[in-house]
Structure formats: structure tokens, C-alpha cells
Amino acid sequence: MLINSENGVIELKTFNTQLYRRMSLDQLKQTDFYKEKYHNFQDVKTGYFWYYFHPIEITGYQVSFGLCFFGDQLDTIHMNTWENGDAKDWNEWTEEKEMNVFHRNNTFLTRILEILPTQKKKKPYPSCTFNFPWGNVWSVYDPRSASSLMGINFNEEEKTNKK
């Protein structure tokens, strides 16, 4: 299983790598995954930094990762499936093609998580969510950005009440 249903850790066995919330940037940079698949970096000027990776094969799907760090700790994980027929630029893009990506992402998640989605919505935009005690795994088609995406949200730790 790619995503551990007990704790949300992503296990990339081919690269002997685990991705998890609050992983340090130094730890990521020491992994075979980073060394072999790192593609690009973006500083969004808010304290968040995105690291993008070339696709890897997972259960017959080509999957790319975007890892968002806040400071030097992993905060958010985004993923996406990819096929040769997907739009490569705006000239090839259609909503139908993008909805195909959304449905493919949902099928991929159902396969790797080995459960059906907890929640499906059509409004305000198509989404699919798998809930776990530690957070959730989601897939969405966002017409505002004309893109489909998957990701992992982790629950915030309990905060102490300040009086």
C-alpha cells in the first residue's frame, strides 16, 4: 500500500523512502526519491516552498508528487496521475480531458487505499474524500484552476486553550 491507513505515511518502496508530515527538508534531500526524481522548486514567498518530482510508476499509474514545506518541515503532499493522452498545454486542454484525470485519480486512490471514498461531492466542484483518524486523502477537479489534483490533509494537533 502506498499510503499507510494507520498514520498517513507515504511509502515509496522502490526508493526506500517514506514521506510524512513534519519530515525535515534535510531528511528528504537524503532520500533516493529526492536524488533520482527531483524536478523543480518554487518559493511562494509566504514561508512555503514547493518541491516537484518527476512521475514514478505506482501500481500501473504514472504519479507525480508536489511536496510543500513550511520552513524546513513537510506540511502538505499533492499528487497527480499522468498519461500520454493528457493535455500538455492550453491548446490541448478540454474540460472532458481534465475530468478524465479526476476520475483516474479517484480510481487510483480507491485502488491504493483499498476502501471506497467516505464522501463524494459534485458542488461546489467535483471532489472525492477518504477519511481516516489522522486526516484525509482527497481528489478534486477545480474549474477555477482548470486542474485535477490529489492530496493528503493531516489533522491539526490539539491546541491548548490559552486563557
ChimeraX attribute file (.defattr): number of C-alpha atoms within 10 A of each C-alpha:
attribute: neighborCount
match mode: 1-to-1
recipient: residues
	/A:1	14
	/A:2	17
	/A:3	19
	/A:4	12
	/A:5	19
	/A:6	9
	/A:7	14
	/A:8	21
	/A:9	15
	/A:10	18
	/A:11	16
	/A:12	17
	/A:13	12
	/A:14	11
	/A:15	14
	/A:16	10
	/A:17	17
	/A:18	17
	/A:19	20
	/A:20	20
	/A:21	18
	/A:22	13
	/A:23	15
	/A:24	17
	/A:25	15
	/A:26	10
	/A:27	14
	/A:28	19
	/A:29	12
	/A:30	11
	/A:31	15
	/A:32	15
	/A:33	21
	/A:34	18
	/A:35	12
	/A:36	11
	/A:37	16
	/A:38	17
	/A:39	14
	/A:40	11
	/A:41	14
	/A:42	11
	/A:43	12
	/A:44	9
	/A:45	7
	/A:46	8
	/A:47	10
	/A:48	17
	/A:49	19
	/A:50	19
	/A:51	18
	/A:52	19
	/A:53	19
	/A:54	16
	/A:55	18
	/A:56	18
	/A:57	12
	/A:58	17
	/A:59	12
	/A:60	8
	/A:61	16
	/A:62	15
	/A:63	19
	/A:64	18
	/A:65	21
	/A:66	20
	/A:67	19
	/A:68	21
	/A:69	22
	/A:70	16
	/A:71	13
	/A:72	16
	/A:73	19
	/A:74	21
	/A:75	21
	/A:76	19
	/A:77	22
	/A:78	19
	/A:79	21
	/A:80	21
	/A:81	23
	/A:82	18
	/A:83	11
	/A:84	7
	/A:85	8
	/A:86	15
	/A:87	15
	/A:88	9
	/A:89	7
	/A:90	8
	/A:91	7
	/A:92	10
	/A:93	14
	/A:94	13
	/A:95	12
	/A:96	9
	/A:97	14
	/A:98	19
	/A:99	19
	/A:100	15
	/A:101	23
	/A:102	25
	/A:103	18
	/A:104	19
	/A:105	26
	/A:106	22
	/A:107	13
	/A:108	20
	/A:109	24
	/A:110	14
	/A:111	14
	/A:112	14
	/A:113	17
	/A:114	11
	/A:115	11
	/A:116	14
	/A:117	17
	/A:118	13
	/A:119	11
	/A:120	14
	/A:121	11
	/A:122	10
	/A:123	7
	/A:124	8
	/A:125	11
	/A:126	17
	/A:127	21
	/A:128	22
	/A:129	21
	/A:130	19
	/A:131	14
	/A:132	15
	/A:133	11
	/A:134	14
	/A:135	16
	/A:136	17
	/A:137	23
	/A:138	24
	/A:139	26
	/A:140	24
	/A:141	24
	/A:142	17
	/A:143	14
	/A:144	7
	/A:145	7
	/A:146	13
	/A:147	16
	/A:148	23
	/A:149	18
	/A:150	23
	/A:151	19
	/A:152	22
	/A:153	17
	/A:154	18
	/A:155	11
	/A:156	8
	/A:157	7
	/A:158	6
	/A:159	6
	/A:160	6
	/A:161	5
	/A:162	4
	/A:163	3
